Amino acid sequence: MKALALFSGGLDSLLAIKLIQETGVEVEAVYFLQPFLPPEEEERVITHLQKLIAQLGVKLHIFRLGEDYLRMLENPKHGYGKAANPCLDCHIFFLRKAGEMMNEIDAAFLVTGEVVGQRPKSQYRGAFPKIDEETGLAGLIVRPLSAGLLPPTIPEDKGWISLRHCPSIQGRQRKIQLELAKKYRLEYEAPAGGCLLTNVEYGRKVKDLLKTEGRLTVEHLRLLRTGRHFRLSPNFKGIIGRNHRENQVLFGYFCQNRHAEGLYLLKALGAPGPLTVGLGQPTAEELTTLAGLTLRYSDHAPDSTVTVKILASGKEHHLAEHSVLKRLSSPQPDRYRIT
Ligand code: SF4
């Protein structure tokens, strides 16, 4: 018999897999890869996960989340947490996808590392039956870390597995998990950074995008990771690079999309400074404001008069130059800053 485990990369899901392996059931695992990681980071995350899961000899499936995940993210039924993290909907989404995969790989049930009371919204005891019902998988989701606190599942009722060896962990304490990790000699360093959607600054940018565009795309979500973001009007925003790497990302983005309309690349000439990308349909005044913001983050002396070059995308590829006095043209960033 086979089970499919939802693997988060954390200790709890590693332990859940181990506890199910102890019942004699073969386990495969699935990790849901968020769509807005840049390729090099995807690679780093996958390598890390494979190293962790190799300790248990488990086959790992990487499931790349796509457009349907973004649609859920735009309008989560149960709302967001502190940032743009729709944890309850996200979790239900993962379980539904895992349910489909369970059938494809001929697994009999799902396993998660959830713990009763660990997270206020999705892991209090009463949430589990509601989650299970909403996924259409009631009775088929086994949570071995809190097994003693939860009603028996179908695999237990039918005698496929016995969870008598499993703990009854409750709440946020980690003592039992750490003891079990020691017992099973598991290494468990979680991937750095955690879920980006729980990051308050990132969340602010996601919500700005939703408010102005009404829709999320992978490309835009990736771009939210780069630079300082400024909202100049509902129709126009600017992103200013914070370092060489970010300037390269912004330059690459402009070059890739140079044939589309509504994209601007700005650079203050004559001294080191950032590259800026403008997105949308600006008025002349808004473009000048973005040139001023670009200049504000450049190394030109105060009171110097500087030329800011502005390259526009689209058919015309036109180039404009603004001559601006740094002192006079420096708008207050806080007035426009998203993060
Ligand atoms: S922390 Fe992120 S990945 Fe996890 S449930 Fe919440 S939104 Fe989804």
Residues whose N, C-alpha, C, O or C-beta is under 5 A from the ligand:
A	BS01	SF4	N85 P86 C87 C90 H91 C195 L197
